Amino acid sequence: MSAPNSQVVVDLRAAAAKTRNAYVFAVVDRVLDVGSPDDIVVLCDHDLSSLCYQLDLRPESRGRFDFETSQRRDGAWVALIKRRVEKR
């Protein structure tokens, strides 16, 4: 049995719209750089499906993550970005 992954939480609700994707890309790149298995949870005030799509288009992160998005009862949107297990 393996230990559950920890989660990095990125709350973009107070960030300026033009900087939000850059924040997430920086966190994703850092997770990849250090080889962390952590999941990334992103909170925002709008649907995050396009962000997940953009992450999958980037050569640095293409095919390396799975995404789940949902809207909470309080109106916030949540994206769970899970690192895929690399096959050896």
N, C-alpha and C positions, 0 to 999 in steps of 0.2 A: 504494500500500500504506500502511495506517495503522499507527501504533504500537499495541502491545497496551495495554489499560487496566491501570493498577496496581490493587492490591487493598488495601482497608482491612480489617483483621482484628479482629473483636470476639470475645474469648474470655469466654464467660459461665459457664464451669464453676465458678468460685469465687464468682460473684455470688449474692446472696440471690435466691431464686425470685421474690419480689414486685417486684424491681427490674429483672429481665432485659429484659422487653419495653420498658420505658422507656428503657433504654440503647440498644437497637436503634432505636427510634423516633427518638431524639435524633440518632443517627448518620445515619440515612436523611434526616431533615429537614435536617441540615447539608450532606450531599452535594447535596441539591436546592437549598438556599439559595445555595451557592457555584457551582452549575452544574458540579460535578465529574462526569466520566465514569467515575470509579472504581467497580469492583465491590466489593461488601461480602461478606466471608466471615464467617459466624457459627459459632462452635464452642459446643456445649452437651452436656449429659449426657442429653438426651432428644430425641425426634423434634421437629423444628422446623416441621413442616407447618402447625400451627395458627398459629404466628407469621407465616408467609408469608401465610396466609389473612387474618389480622388486618391486615397491612400493606396488602393489596389492598382491604380495606374502608374504610380511612382516606381521607377526601377528599384529604388532602395527597399521598398516594402511590398512590392508585388508578390502575391501568393504566400506571404508569410504570416498573415493574420486572418482570422474569421471575425465577422461582425454581427452583432445583434443590436437593433435599435427599438426603442419603445418610448411611449409617452407616459409619464406618471400622472397621478390624479391631480397634482398641483399645477399641471401644465408644462413642467420641465420635460425636456427630451433627454434620454439617456442612451449612450452608445457603449456597448461592451466590446472592446477590441481585445480578442484573445490570440495570443501567439500560437501559431500552429506548431505541432511537434514535428521537428525535422527528422526524416527517416535517414538512417545511416546505412 
